[in-house]
Each structure stands twice: as structure tokens, then as C-alpha cells.
Amino acid sequence: MSSKRITSKKPLMDALLKLSMDEYLREYCKRARYGGFEIMKAPAQDLVTIKVMRPGMIIGKGGEGIRKLTEILKNEFGLLNPQITVVDVENPDLDPQIMAERIASALEKGMHFRRVGFWALNRIMQAGAQGAEIVISGKLLSKKARFEKYSAGHLPKRGDPAEKLVRVGQARAEVKLGTIGIKVKILPPEARTPDAFYIDLMRGKFPKPEEGEEGASA
């Protein structure tokens, strides 16, 4: 008798739901400077937290905007009695999604991609990021596609630190030559990577001994 392996499709469906919601909210909240969302399942409702720079634009007069978005998430995405909370982003310069949207907006206004790339990188690093990387790709100067990369500081490229600590944001800009893709990666100030100790040594930051530690073994 042969046995069949049974796999659940629910994790895949949850991932697809989050992806489609993220794409929708990114466009819906574009003018409010969208910074991402979180969703938490509760027994009788879905709790949705949306991060933006301008919460008032989403909440609307008398909460009208929230009521409209609640109906959309319920009817279009099948959320169970969605409860929406809109929060202000504490430090926009450290939010990769907001920075990606800022770059896209600047490109659509006609600013040169190199100027925008260096401007965004400087803002991120001055805000205290340990490292950052910006990739701008598409038809930047001609009909031939290319990409430009701007980076600074320390940014893990692979493994758990890259997956768990590095924040990523993406956006698109529509310009005369076509669509330009923007990808922003940020290692926030509070992230502690396995090699952080060696970076502290290079910067001259040494851990201080606890009180009474010196001579304790004498």
C-alpha cells in the first residue's frame, strides 16, 4: 500500500494574499507615502496595521477613508471583519518602502537617477542605518535597459542575517523611456549581525567590563 504525502496549500495562499494586498495598498496609499502593512489573524477578525507617512490621508474626514478601505479588504480580499489601524512611520528615512516610493516619485518628476540615488543613500545613512543598498534598473538613459547600484556601510548579502535583519522595499516609476524599477535594502541601527562585534572593534568600540570584573580571577 503506497502512501501519499499530503501538503497544505494554506501557507501558499496566505503568501499570495499578502502579496496581492501589498500591491494594492502600495498604489492605494501612494500619495500618503506607503511604508508597508502587517496582518494578524484573530478568532473573529483580521487585524490590519498600515504604515504611512501621512495617516490623515488614509483615515479621511470622520474616518470615511477607513470605512471605505475596510469594505475593499473585506469584499476584494476576503478578510474576516477587518479592523484597520493606520500608524505614522517613526523614521521615514529608515523605511525602505517609503524611500523606494520617494525615489520613484522623484524620477517621475524628471530628476536624474544618479542624483536621486545618492540623495536617498545619504538620507538613509544619516538617519543611522548600518548599511544600505539602492538599485535602480530599467531604461535609464536610452532604450537599452541597465541598472545602477548605490551602497554604503555594512549590509549582509546572504544567510539568516540577510533574510531576517535586512529590510527591503520596492517601487516602480513610469517615465518617458518606460518603467524603472527601484529596490532599497536597509540594515537598521538596532540590528545585531554575527559580525557586529568585529565592526565595533574596527570603530574603536570595546565592551566595558562589568563592575568588579577586573581582578576577579586574581
N, C-alpha and C positions, 0 to 999 in steps of 0.2 A: 504493500500500500504506500503510494507516494504522498508526501506531504507538501503542501503549498505554503509559501511564505506570504503572510498577509501584512500588507503595509497600509498605513493610514495616509489618506490624502489631505487630512486637515491642516498639518503644518504648511503644506504647499499652498493650500487655499488661503490660509492666513497671510502668507508672504505675498501672494498675488493681490489680496485685498489691500494690504498696507502700501504696496507699490502703486496701485491704481489710485488710492486715496491721496497719496503723496503727490502724484502728478496733478490730480485735480486741485488740491489745496494750494499747490505751488502757483497755479495760474489764478485761482480764485483770490488768493491773498497777495498777489504780486505787488499791488500798489501799497500794501501795508508792510512790505518787506518781510516775507515769509521766512521763518527760521526752523521749520520742521514741526512734527507733531508726535504725540505719544498716545497710545490707546491701551486701556486696561479693562479687561473683562470682569464684570461683576455679575452676581446671580440674576439680577433682573434688569441690568442696563449696561451699556458700554460707555466708559468714561474717556472722553477725548480732550487732550490738552494741546492747544495750538499756540506756538510761539511766533510772535511777530514784533516788529519794532513799533508799530502804531496800532495798538489794540482797539482804539476807538473806531477805526475804520471798519473793523470786522464786527464789533459789538453793535454798532448802529444806534440811532436815536431810540431810546426806550427799550433797547435790546432787540429791535426789529431784525438786525442782521443775524443775531444768534438764532432767532426763531426760524429764519429762512434757511440758514445753513443746517440746522437740526433736521428740518424736513428733507433736505437734499441727502444728508448722510443716511437718513432712515429709509427713504424711498429708492435712492440710486445705488446705495452700497449695502443695504440690508442690515444696518446696525440696529441693535435692540435698544429702544428707548434711549437714544444717545443724549448724554449730558456733556455739554461743551464748556470748557474753561479756556479763555483767551488770556495769555500772560505776556508780559513785556520781557523782551530779551535783555538780560542784565548788562552784557557787554557785546554789542553787535560786532565789534572788530574781531572777536574771538569765535564768532559763529560762522562756520564755513558756508552754510547755505545762504545766509544773508550777504556775505562777501561775494559769493558767486553771482547772486542776483544784482548786487551793486556793479560788478564788472560788466555784466550783460547790459544793464541799463546805460552805463557809460559808453559802451561800444555802439549801442543803438543810437546814441546821441551824436555819434561821429568822432569820438575821441580815439586817438591812436592806441592800438592794443598794447604796445610796449610801455607807453606812458601809464596806461591803466594798470598793467600788470605790476610794474614797480611800485606804483602808488598803493595798490592793495597789499602787496607784500610788506611794505614799510608800515602800514597801519596795523597789520596783524602782529608784526614783531614788536612794535612799540607798545602794543596792548599787553605784552608779556608772554606771548607764545614761546614755547621752547623751540619750535620749528614749524615751517610752513612750506607748502609747495603749491604753485598755481600753474595749471596747464591750460593754454588757450589754443584751440585747434579748429581748422577749417580753412576757408579761402580768405586768408588774411590780407594778402597784397595783390593776388591775381586769381585766375580761375583754377590754379593748381593748389590743391589742399596741402597744408603744412601745419606744424604745431610749434609753439614757443613755450618753454618751461622756465619758471622763475622760482627759486628756492633759497631758503636761508635757515640757519640753525640746525637743530638735530631732529630728524624725522625717521622713525623706524619704517623699513620698507617691506618687511615680511614677518611671518610668525604671529604669535599671540599679541605682542605689543602693537603691531600694525593694525590688527583686526579689532582689538579691544580698546586701545587708547587713542588712536588717531581718528579725528572727526572728519567727515567727508561731506562736501556739498557740491551740487551740480546745477548748472543752469544753461540756457540757450539764448543766444542773441540773434535776431533777424536783421541782417544788414544788406546793402545793395548786392554784394557778391554772393550772398546765400546765408546759410545757417552757421553760426560759430558756437562751438561747444566750450564750456568753461567748467573746470574741475578744480576744487580747492580742498587741500588737506591741511589740517592744523593739529599740532600736538599741544594741548592746553598747558598752562603753567602748573597745574596741580598734578599732572600725570607723572607717575614714577616708573620709569623703564628699568629693566635689569642692569643697564649700563649707566644709570644715573649717578652712581657713586663715583665712577671714573670721570664723569663730566664735572662733578663737584670738585674733584681733585685738580683737574685742569684749570678750573676757575679759581682755585685757591680757597675753596670752601671745605674745611675739615670739620668733622663731627667733634663737638666738645665733650670731654669726659664728664661722666656724672660726678656729682659732689662726693668726695671721699673715695673716688676710684683710684686716684694716684696713690701708690704706695700700699694699696690694699693687699698686695701679694707679698709684701716685704715681711 
